[in-house]
Amino acid sequence: MLKVFFGSDQIKVRQQAHFTIDELLEPGSELIRIEADNYEIGQLLSISSASSLFSSQTIYLLESPTTSDIFYKDLMDNLEALATSKHIFIMIEQDLTAADKKTLTKLADLIEEYKKVEGKKFNPFLMADALALRDKRNLWLLFQEAKQNNYSAEEIIGTFWWQLKTLRLAAKTNNAAEAGMKDYPYKKAKSALNTFKLTEVEKSTRALLKLYHEGHGGKRDIDIALEGWVLSL
């Protein structure tokens, strides 16, 4: 199965891709990211027919294949194998040529394009969603957008801290009422824990708290430290 999400509005593209993953990710399923920087020739053809030892079905998130000539050539050469595989391939991309869009439309189960709307007000809670999903690339883009919209490091840290706290609460409780949360954010947090484990959440929380205090104590540049924290996830 192959599903494609692309377009100039990368925030929306990545949101929709991850919403789809949340819907498809079942108990026993596994989520694996394949990024252009780490792609090995022939990898897609190999995994499209492979059987997993640990799960009946694997969801592969294909991150921006067009940024690697080898990755994208392998993708286009093996579309039929991906489309008919028992595994699920979710492709995230920016703009596509008309010819490639036409080819993908013929074989993909779903192909959706999202175009950026100019002048739209920035929503800082999109950063919280990207953090929960450990979508480092999208989080970095949103972090840059927040700075362009004059959000201070302290405001951004506050958003991140709120999301990490939400994840910790979801991990340690059985339902929204017990956590003192509403159902929708609680369910989102529970789902995010499939890829962002509690130990990792707690480690990121400690690092965020440390950079906040060191930034205010003059030991580090808080803006540079915060960007480093985002890139370390």
C-alpha angles and dihedrals in degrees: 000000000000127000122181128202118180145148146101093289096077092173092060092040092055094042093054092045091053093045087055091049090051090053094048100040107100131178106286094023121121129217118210126179119215113196129191093239092059100035118130122203113261093017096121095050090048097050095042090071099029124113119224119231093207106037139028092228135023128203113211118200108206108206115209100319093185090070088071121052092206094047094048095044090051090048095051093042092053103037094122092052091051094045093052097040120115086229123079123242119197113191122201115192143154118227122347130201117252090246094052091044090055092049093048092048090059095055109023120092088219135011121180131177125203120193122201116250111217119229095025113149115250116250111206092199089070084073089055091053092049090049092051090052092046087232094160096179095052092041091055091049091050091045089055091047091051091053091048087054090054098253109159123232088249092055091049092047089051090056092048092046091052092052094047090049089051091052092049091051092049091050093052100043137061102220144008094261092055090050093046091238138122118259099249100053089040092055091046090052093048090050092049090057088072088077104017106058122207093247089054092046091052092047091051090047092054091048091049092050091048094051090047093055094040090048092053091043091057094245094115139017100258095210094051091043092051093051089050089052091052091050092048095061 
